[in-house]
Amino acid sequence: MARKARFGTGKRAMFLEGLRVGMSISAAAKRIRVARPTVYYYRDRDVEFASDWEAAIEDGTDRLEDEAFRRALEGVEKPVYYQGKAIGRVRDYSDSLLMFMLRARRGEKFREAHKNDPKSAINVDAARAALVSKLLPQEDEESTAENLSETD
């Protein structure tokens, strides 16, 4: 006989916290040692839990979007190795994350259909610089602009 999974208040809270930090539903369920279908079972039968679930997904998605923004515009420092030894660091920017964000926010301008249209060619460096100037505080603009020019 199969054992019924307990899904009390504590497990629900831990599951929702997993979603809030950006975990997938499967990962959040695994974290609390509950099968994925079990959390769906309770979501389908508890309106309050379903509402909390949706809010947690939104919070987690916001967190993931913030991290994508940071990686696209501020970059990530990575070590540089030569003959097995760390000799320095380089700031790596994610152009693909930047393009995803631009397509999400300005799909009419940056969607895939413009890919083969030379009039609509996207200058990623100019797009990054424009976003930086609009979204980052003024005092950070100069250092960010310097970092952008170093990647060329």
ABEGO torsion letter per residue (X at the ends): XBBBBBBBAAAAAAAAAAAAAGBBAAAAAAAAGBBAAAAAAAAAABAAAAAAAAAAAAAAAAAAAAAAAAAAAAEBBBBBBBGGBBAEBBBBBBAAAAAAAAAAABAAAABAAAAABAAABBBAAAAAAAAAAAABBAAAAAAAAAAAAAAX
